[in-house]
Amino acid sequence: MADPELTKAFSEHHTKMIETNANVTRIQQQIEDHKSTARSSQLTERVIVSLPEGTRLYESIGRLFVLTAAAEVKEHMKTNQEEAQQKIKQLEKEKQTWETNLKQSEASIRELVSQKRK
């Protein structure tokens, strides 16, 4: 017959594992989204740099397009890249925290099982 303490611990660990996997998947998707945003901004900035002087640039604001100076658009693209990189770093730390918590939970389960076997 299974020890009720072990059963409860395994049940809690299983719940924690499911929650952690869901959060890690969500965070990984957000990281990919931010990487895509950073790449898009970088490519847009490269195209803007290669355009001839005096080219008219329009920036989208909702459903409106506004004539914008090239320098301002470049600055906006750099800002987007920096914000995306900061968010990626933050999400990587959060992902690492979730994974560490799961490993600690696994270690405590192993310790509990080894104590019960003795």
Secondary structure, DSSP 8 states (H G I E B T S, - for coil): ---HHHHHHHHHHHHHHHHHHHHHHHHHHHHHHHHHHHHHHHHHHHHHHHS-TT--EEEEETTEEEEE-HHHHHHHHHHHHHHHHHHHHHHHHHHHHHHHHHHHHHHHHHHHHHHHH-
